[in-house]
Amino acid sequence: MEQLIRVIARALVDHPEDVQIQVREDARGLVYELSVHPDDVGKVIGKQGRIAKALRTVVTSASVKERKRVIVDIISE
């Protein structure tokens, strides 16, 4: 799952070397915290959050196989 998020995020940004993913588990499920270069945050979120929503939809669909709730948080610093 982490690799899927990494591949999609790197394709969207201008600074792919700055894509970082932290994984943790909490009460909501498995949480992937995606952080990118500050200049690329808008590209990952997209207009009105469309790119972020699409990314979350793809990851959620892929997680059905694992039977775990997966959440993608985009960290803007």
Jmol script that loads the backbone (N, CA, C; Angstrom):
load data "model"
ATOM      1  N   MET A   1       0.828  -1.187   0.000  1.00  0.00           N
ATOM      2  CA  MET A   1       0.000   0.000   0.000  1.00  0.00           C
ATOM      3  C   MET A   1       0.876   1.257   0.000  1.00  0.00           C
ATOM      4  N   GLU A   2       1.913   1.218   0.815  1.00  0.00           N
ATOM      5  CA  GLU A   2       2.827   2.363   0.879  1.00  0.00           C
ATOM      6  C   GLU A   2       3.464   2.622  -0.483  1.00  0.00           C
ATOM      7  N   GLN A   3       3.828   1.551  -1.169  1.00  0.00           N
ATOM      8  CA  GLN A   3       4.451   1.686  -2.487  1.00  0.00           C
ATOM      9  C   GLN A   3       3.472   2.303  -3.486  1.00  0.00           C
ATOM     10  N   LEU A   4       2.207   1.926  -3.417  1.00  0.00           N
ATOM     11  CA  LEU A   4       1.182   2.485  -4.301  1.00  0.00           C
ATOM     12  C   LEU A   4       1.062   3.990  -4.090  1.00  0.00           C
ATOM     13  N   ILE A   5       0.989   4.413  -2.847  1.00  0.00           N
ATOM     14  CA  ILE A   5       0.888   5.842  -2.536  1.00  0.00           C
ATOM     15  C   ILE A   5       2.129   6.577  -3.020  1.00  0.00           C
ATOM     16  N   ARG A   6       3.295   5.985  -2.801  1.00  0.00           N
ATOM     17  CA  ARG A   6       4.557   6.610  -3.206  1.00  0.00           C
ATOM     18  C   ARG A   6       4.615   6.801  -4.727  1.00  0.00           C
ATOM     19  N   VAL A   7       4.229   5.785  -5.482  1.00  0.00           N
ATOM     20  CA  VAL A   7       4.274   5.865  -6.951  1.00  0.00           C
ATOM     21  C   VAL A   7       3.328   6.948  -7.460  1.00  0.00           C
ATOM     22  N   ILE A   8       2.117   6.986  -6.929  1.00  0.00           N
ATOM     23  CA  ILE A   8       1.148   7.991  -7.372  1.00  0.00           C
ATOM     24  C   ILE A   8       1.627   9.393  -7.003  1.00  0.00           C
ATOM     25  N   ALA A   9       2.085   9.574  -5.768  1.00  0.00           N
ATOM     26  CA  ALA A   9       2.519  10.898  -5.310  1.00  0.00           C
ATOM     27  C   ALA A   9       3.724  11.395  -6.108  1.00  0.00           C
ATOM     28  N   ARG A  10       4.686  10.514  -6.365  1.00  0.00           N
ATOM     29  CA  ARG A  10       5.878  10.930  -7.120  1.00  0.00           C
ATOM     30  C   ARG A  10       5.529  11.344  -8.547  1.00  0.00           C
ATOM     31  N   ALA A  11       4.493  10.749  -9.117  1.00  0.00           N
ATOM     32  CA  ALA A  11       4.081  11.113 -10.474  1.00  0.00           C
ATOM     33  C   ALA A  11       3.434  12.497 -10.511  1.00  0.00           C
ATOM     34  N   LEU A  12       2.925  12.956  -9.392  1.00  0.00           N
ATOM     35  CA  LEU A  12       2.205  14.230  -9.348  1.00  0.00           C
ATOM     36  C   LEU A  12       3.086  15.439  -9.058  1.00  0.00           C
ATOM     37  N   VAL A  13       4.217  15.238  -8.407  1.00  0.00           N
ATOM     38  CA  VAL A  13       4.992  16.358  -7.868  1.00  0.00           C
ATOM     39  C   VAL A  13       6.213  16.710  -8.717  1.00  0.00           C
ATOM     40  N   ASP A  14       6.750  17.908  -8.460  1.00  0.00           N
ATOM     41  CA  ASP A  14       7.975  18.360  -9.126  1.00  0.00           C
ATOM     42  C   ASP A  14       9.229  17.929  -8.366  1.00  0.00           C
ATOM     43  N   HIS A  15       9.083  17.601  -7.093  1.00  0.00           N
ATOM     44  CA  HIS A  15      10.208  17.194  -6.249  1.00  0.00           C
ATOM     45  C   HIS A  15       9.944  15.789  -5.705  1.00  0.00           C
ATOM     46  N   PRO A  16      10.060  14.755  -6.549  1.00  0.00           N
ATOM     47  CA  PRO A  16       9.736  13.390  -6.099  1.00  0.00           C
ATOM     48  C   PRO A  16      10.650  12.874  -4.991  1.00  0.00           C
ATOM     49  N   GLU A  17      11.838  13.430  -4.883  1.00  0.00           N
ATOM     50  CA  GLU A  17      12.760  12.979  -3.834  1.00  0.00           C
ATOM     51  C   GLU A  17      12.284  13.396  -2.441  1.00  0.00           C
ATOM     52  N   ASP A  18      11.369  14.355  -2.376  1.00  0.00           N
ATOM     53  CA  ASP A  18      10.871  14.839  -1.088  1.00  0.00           C
ATOM     54  C   ASP A  18       9.585  14.148  -0.633  1.00  0.00           C
ATOM     55  N   VAL A  19       9.122  13.174  -1.381  1.00  0.00           N
ATOM     56  CA  VAL A  19       7.920  12.435  -0.982  1.00  0.00           C
ATOM     57  C   VAL A  19       8.282  11.503   0.170  1.00  0.00           C
ATOM     58  N   GLN A  20       7.578  11.670   1.286  1.00  0.00           N
ATOM     59  CA  GLN A  20       7.817  10.830   2.460  1.00  0.00           C
ATOM     60  C   GLN A  20       6.486  10.305   2.977  1.00  0.00           C
ATOM     61  N   ILE A  21       6.502   9.054   3.426  1.00  0.00           N
ATOM     62  CA  ILE A  21       5.291   8.432   3.947  1.00  0.00           C
ATOM     63  C   ILE A  21       5.603   7.815   5.306  1.00  0.00           C
ATOM     64  N   GLN A  22       4.822   8.202   6.283  1.00  0.00           N
ATOM     65  CA  GLN A  22       4.908   7.616   7.621  1.00  0.00           C
ATOM     66  C   GLN A  22       3.656   6.765   7.823  1.00  0.00           C
ATOM     67  N   VAL A  23       3.828   5.593   8.399  1.00  0.00           N
ATOM     68  CA  VAL A  23       2.701   4.692   8.628  1.00  0.00           C
ATOM     69  C   VAL A  23       2.514   4.497  10.123  1.00  0.00           C
ATOM     70  N   ARG A  24       1.267   4.586  10.560  1.00  0.00           N
ATOM     71  CA  ARG A  24       0.962   4.315  11.962  1.00  0.00           C
ATOM     72  C   ARG A  24      -0.444   3.727  12.045  1.00  0.00           C
ATOM     73  N   GLU A  25      -0.698   3.063  13.127  1.00  0.00           N
ATOM     74  CA  GLU A  25      -2.026   2.494  13.330  1.00  0.00           C
ATOM     75  C   GLU A  25      -2.651   3.171  14.533  1.00  0.00           C
ATOM     76  N   ASP A  26      -3.904   3.589  14.376  1.00  0.00           N
ATOM     77  CA  ASP A  26      -4.621   4.187  15.494  1.00  0.00           C
ATOM     78  C   ASP A  26      -6.060   3.679  15.488  1.00  0.00           C
ATOM     79  N   ALA A  27      -6.918   4.327  16.244  1.00  0.00           N
ATOM     80  CA  ALA A  27      -8.307   3.876  16.375  1.00  0.00           C
ATOM     81  C   ALA A  27      -9.059   3.923  15.044  1.00  0.00           C
ATOM     82  N   ARG A  28      -8.647   4.812  14.147  1.00  0.00           N
ATOM     83  CA  ARG A  28      -9.327   4.922  12.853  1.00  0.00           C
ATOM     84  C   ARG A  28      -8.930   3.813  11.903  1.00  0.00           C
ATOM     85  N   GLY A  29      -7.782   3.218  12.101  1.00  0.00           N
ATOM     86  CA  GLY A  29      -7.273   2.175  11.213  1.00  0.00           C
ATOM     87  C   GLY A  29      -5.813   2.439  10.901  1.00  0.00           C
ATOM     88  N   LEU A  30      -5.375   1.992   9.756  1.00  0.00           N
ATOM     89  CA  LEU A  30      -3.999   2.193   9.315  1.00  0.00           C
ATOM     90  C   LEU A  30      -3.904   3.565   8.648  1.00  0.00           C
ATOM     91  N   VAL A  31      -3.047   4.428   9.168  1.00  0.00           N
ATOM     92  CA  VAL A  31      -2.948   5.807   8.685  1.00  0.00           C
ATOM     93  C   VAL A  31      -1.620   5.997   7.958  1.00  0.00           C
ATOM     94  N   TYR A  32      -1.710   6.448   6.711  1.00  0.00           N
ATOM     95  CA  TYR A  32      -0.525   6.787   5.925  1.00  0.00           C
ATOM     96  C   TYR A  32      -0.456   8.306   5.874  1.00  0.00           C
ATOM     97  N   GLU A  33       0.610   8.867   6.423  1.00  0.00           N
ATOM     98  CA  GLU A  33       0.802  10.316   6.420  1.00  0.00           C
ATOM     99  C   GLU A  33       1.754  10.668   5.285  1.00  0.00           C
ATOM    100  N   LEU A  34       1.233  11.331   4.291  1.00  0.00           N
ATOM    101  CA  LEU A  34       1.993  11.699   3.102  1.00  0.00           C
ATOM    102  C   LEU A  34       2.469  13.132   3.244  1.00  0.00           C
ATOM    103  N   SER A  35       3.778  13.328   3.162  1.00  0.00           N
ATOM    104  CA  SER A  35       4.312  14.688   3.171  1.00  0.00           C
ATOM    105  C   SER A  35       5.153  14.881   1.914  1.00  0.00           C
ATOM    106  N   VAL A  36       5.023  16.059   1.344  1.00  0.00           N
ATOM    107  CA  VAL A  36       5.729  16.403   0.112  1.00  0.00           C
ATOM    108  C   VAL A  36       6.388  17.765   0.288  1.00  0.00           C
ATOM    109  N   HIS A  37       7.179  18.154  -0.691  1.00  0.00           N
ATOM    110  CA  HIS A  37       7.816  19.473  -0.696  1.00  0.00           C
ATOM    111  C   HIS A  37       6.716  20.541  -0.594  1.00  0.00           C
ATOM    112  N   PRO A  38       6.960  21.615   0.148  1.00  0.00           N
ATOM    113  CA  PRO A  38       5.934  22.661   0.307  1.00  0.00           C
ATOM    114  C   PRO A  38       5.381  23.207  -1.016  1.00  0.00           C
ATOM    115  N   ASP A  39       6.202  23.262  -2.051  1.00  0.00           N
ATOM    116  CA  ASP A  39       5.728  23.751  -3.350  1.00  0.00           C
ATOM    117  C   ASP A  39       4.774  22.772  -4.024  1.00  0.00           C
ATOM    118  N   ASP A  40       4.789  21.511  -3.606  1.00  0.00           N
ATOM    119  CA  ASP A  40       4.001  20.472  -4.262  1.00  0.00           C
ATOM    120  C   ASP A  40       2.698  20.129  -3.549  1.00  0.00           C
ATOM    121  N   VAL A  41       2.442  20.728  -2.412  1.00  0.00           N
ATOM    122  CA  VAL A  41       1.240  20.387  -1.650  1.00  0.00           C
ATOM    123  C   VAL A  41      -0.019  20.631  -2.483  1.00  0.00           C
ATOM    124  N   GLY A  42      -0.068  21.742  -3.181  1.00  0.00           N
ATOM    125  CA  GLY A  42      -1.229  22.054  -4.016  1.00  0.00           C
ATOM    126  C   GLY A  42      -1.441  21.050  -5.129  1.00  0.00           C
ATOM    127  N   LYS A  43      -0.367  20.517  -5.666  1.00  0.00           N
ATOM    128  CA  LYS A  43      -0.480  19.530  -6.741  1.00  0.00           C
ATOM    129  C   LYS A  43      -1.043  18.212  -6.231  1.00  0.00           C
ATOM    130  N   VAL A  44      -0.709  17.855  -5.012  1.00  0.00           N
ATOM    131  CA  VAL A  44      -1.204  16.602  -4.437  1.00  0.00           C
ATOM    132  C   VAL A  44      -2.665  16.758  -4.006  1.00  0.00           C
ATOM    133  N   ILE A  45      -3.034  17.937  -3.556  1.00  0.00           N
ATOM    134  CA  ILE A  45      -4.416  18.167  -3.132  1.00  0.00           C
ATOM    135  C   ILE A  45      -5.315  18.412  -4.345  1.00  0.00           C
ATOM    136  N   GLY A  46      -4.861  19.225  -5.290  1.00  0.00           N
ATOM    137  CA  GLY A  46      -5.646  19.504  -6.490  1.00  0.00           C
ATOM    138  C   GLY A  46      -6.734  20.539  -6.243  1.00  0.00           C
ATOM    139  N   LYS A  47      -7.378  20.952  -7.324  1.00  0.00           N
ATOM    140  CA  LYS A  47      -8.456  21.931  -7.216  1.00  0.00           C
ATOM    141  C   LYS A  47      -9.619  21.318  -6.461  1.00  0.00           C
ATOM    142  N   GLN A  48     -10.047  22.015  -5.422  1.00  0.00           N
ATOM    143  CA  GLN A  48     -11.149  21.579  -4.562  1.00  0.00           C
ATOM    144  C   GLN A  48     -10.932  20.176  -4.009  1.00  0.00           C
ATOM    145  N   GLY A  49      -9.670  19.760  -3.882  1.00  0.00           N
ATOM    146  CA  GLY A  49      -9.347  18.474  -3.282  1.00  0.00           C
ATOM    147  C   GLY A  49      -9.588  17.265  -4.166  1.00  0.00           C
ATOM    148  N   ARG A  50      -9.730  17.496  -5.462  1.00  0.00           N
ATOM    149  CA  ARG A  50     -10.055  16.387  -6.372  1.00  0.00           C
ATOM    150  C   ARG A  50      -8.957  15.338  -6.457  1.00  0.00           C
ATOM    151  N   ILE A  51      -7.705  15.765  -6.526  1.00  0.00           N
ATOM    152  CA  ILE A  51      -6.594  14.810  -6.621  1.00  0.00           C
ATOM    153  C   ILE A  51      -6.487  14.017  -5.323  1.00  0.00           C
ATOM    154  N   ALA A  52      -6.593  14.707  -4.191  1.00  0.00           N
ATOM    155  CA  ALA A  52      -6.520  14.029  -2.892  1.00  0.00           C
ATOM    156  C   ALA A  52      -7.648  13.014  -2.754  1.00  0.00           C
ATOM    157  N   LYS A  53      -8.839  13.390  -3.182  1.00  0.00           N
ATOM    158  CA  LYS A  53      -9.979  12.472  -3.100  1.00  0.00           C
ATOM    159  C   LYS A  53      -9.757  11.254  -3.990  1.00  0.00           C
ATOM    160  N   ALA A  54      -9.242  11.469  -5.189  1.00  0.00           N
ATOM    161  CA  ALA A  54      -8.969  10.356  -6.104  1.00  0.00           C
ATOM    162  C   ALA A  54      -7.896   9.431  -5.530  1.00  0.00           C
ATOM    163  N   LEU A  55      -6.850  10.009  -4.957  1.00  0.00           N
ATOM    164  CA  LEU A  55      -5.794   9.209  -4.325  1.00  0.00           C
ATOM    165  C   LEU A  55      -6.369   8.361  -3.193  1.00  0.00           C
ATOM    166  N   ARG A  56      -7.193   8.977  -2.362  1.00  0.00           N
ATOM    167  CA  ARG A  56      -7.808   8.242  -1.252  1.00  0.00           C
ATOM    168  C   ARG A  56      -8.739   7.139  -1.756  1.00  0.00           C
ATOM    169  N   THR A  57      -9.459   7.395  -2.845  1.00  0.00           N
ATOM    170  CA  THR A  57     -10.356   6.389  -3.416  1.00  0.00           C
ATOM    171  C   THR A  57      -9.580   5.183  -3.923  1.00  0.00           C
ATOM    172  N   VAL A  58      -8.482   5.424  -4.628  1.00  0.00           N
ATOM    173  CA  VAL A  58      -7.657   4.328  -5.145  1.00  0.00           C
ATOM    174  C   VAL A  58      -7.082   3.506  -3.992  1.00  0.00           C
ATOM    175  N   VAL A  59      -6.565   4.180  -2.984  1.00  0.00           N
ATOM    176  CA  VAL A  59      -5.964   3.481  -1.844  1.00  0.00           C
ATOM    177  C   VAL A  59      -7.029   2.709  -1.063  1.00  0.00           C
ATOM    178  N   THR A  60      -8.192   3.302  -0.871  1.00  0.00           N
ATOM    179  CA  THR A  60      -9.276   2.613  -0.169  1.00  0.00           C
ATOM    180  C   THR A  60      -9.716   1.371  -0.937  1.00  0.00           C
ATOM    181  N   SER A  61      -9.821   1.492  -2.248  1.00  0.00           N
ATOM    182  CA  SER A  61     -10.199   0.341  -3.076  1.00  0.00           C
ATOM    183  C   SER A  61      -9.160  -0.771  -2.989  1.00  0.00           C
ATOM    184  N   ALA A  62      -7.899  -0.402  -2.998  1.00  0.00           N
ATOM    185  CA  ALA A  62      -6.831  -1.397  -2.905  1.00  0.00           C
ATOM    186  C   ALA A  62      -6.786  -2.039  -1.520  1.00  0.00           C
ATOM    187  N   SER A  63      -7.232  -1.327  -0.505  1.00  0.00           N
ATOM    188  CA  SER A  63      -7.165  -1.853   0.863  1.00  0.00           C
ATOM    189  C   SER A  63      -8.273  -2.854   1.173  1.00  0.00           C
ATOM    190  N   VAL A  64      -9.283  -2.930   0.334  1.00  0.00           N
ATOM    191  CA  VAL A  64     -10.374  -3.881   0.556  1.00  0.00           C
ATOM    192  C   VAL A  64      -9.826  -5.302   0.631  1.00  0.00           C
ATOM    193  N   LYS A  65      -8.827  -5.572  -0.182  1.00  0.00           N
ATOM    194  CA  LYS A  65      -8.207  -6.893  -0.202  1.00  0.00           C
ATOM    195  C   LYS A  65      -7.585  -7.248   1.153  1.00  0.00           C
ATOM    196  N   GLU A  66      -7.038  -6.256   1.832  1.00  0.00           N
ATOM    197  CA  GLU A  66      -6.398  -6.480   3.131  1.00  0.00           C
ATOM    198  C   GLU A  66      -7.392  -6.467   4.290  1.00  0.00           C
ATOM    199  N   ARG A  67      -8.622  -6.063   4.012  1.00  0.00           N
ATOM    200  CA  ARG A  67      -9.682  -5.985   5.029  1.00  0.00           C
ATOM    201  C   ARG A  67      -9.296  -5.084   6.200  1.00  0.00           C
ATOM    202  N   LYS A  68      -8.638  -3.990   5.885  1.00  0.00           N
ATOM    203  CA  LYS A  68      -8.286  -3.002   6.904  1.00  0.00           C
ATOM    204  C   LYS A  68      -8.751  -1.636   6.426  1.00  0.00           C
ATOM    205  N   ARG A  69      -9.125  -0.802   7.369  1.00  0.00           N
ATOM    206  CA  ARG A  69      -9.480   0.571   7.039  1.00  0.00           C
ATOM    207  C   ARG A  69      -8.179   1.349   6.866  1.00  0.00           C
ATOM    208  N   VAL A  70      -8.062   2.023   5.735  1.00  0.00           N
ATOM    209  CA  VAL A  70      -6.844   2.765   5.420  1.00  0.00           C
ATOM    210  C   VAL A  70      -7.199   4.232   5.218  1.00  0.00           C
ATOM    211  N   ILE A  71      -6.416   5.096   5.825  1.00  0.00           N
ATOM    212  CA  ILE A  71      -6.624   6.538   5.724  1.00  0.00           C
ATOM    213  C   ILE A  71      -5.345   7.173   5.207  1.00  0.00           C
ATOM    214  N   VAL A  72      -5.491   8.107   4.264  1.00  0.00           N
ATOM    215  CA  VAL A  72      -4.341   8.854   3.755  1.00  0.00           C
ATOM    216  C   VAL A  72      -4.485  10.293   4.227  1.00  0.00           C
ATOM    217  N   ASP A  73      -3.550  10.740   5.036  1.00  0.00           N
ATOM    218  CA  ASP A  73      -3.504  12.133   5.487  1.00  0.00           C
ATOM    219  C   ASP A  73      -2.390  12.836   4.728  1.00  0.00           C
ATOM    220  N   ILE A  74      -2.701  14.001   4.182  1.00  0.00           N
ATOM    221  CA  ILE A  74      -1.693  14.798   3.485  1.00  0.00           C
ATOM    222  C   ILE A  74      -1.218  15.866   4.464  1.00  0.00           C
ATOM    223  N   ILE A  75       0.063  15.808   4.785  1.00  0.00           N
ATOM    224  CA  ILE A  75       0.645  16.717   5.767  1.00  0.00           C
ATOM    225  C   ILE A  75       1.215  17.928   5.033  1.00  0.00           C
ATOM    226  N   SER A  76       0.690  19.110   5.359  1.00  0.00           N
ATOM    227  CA  SER A  76       1.240  20.335   4.776  1.00  0.00           C
ATOM    228  C   SER A  76       1.973  21.081   5.880  1.00  0.00           C
ATOM    229  N   GLU A  77       3.237  21.338   5.645  1.00  0.00           N
ATOM    230  CA  GLU A  77       4.079  21.973   6.666  1.00  0.00           C
ATOM    231  C   GLU A  77       4.288  23.421   6.365  1.00  0.00           C
TER     232      GLU A  77
END
end "model"
wireframe off; spacefill off
backbone 0.3
color backbone group
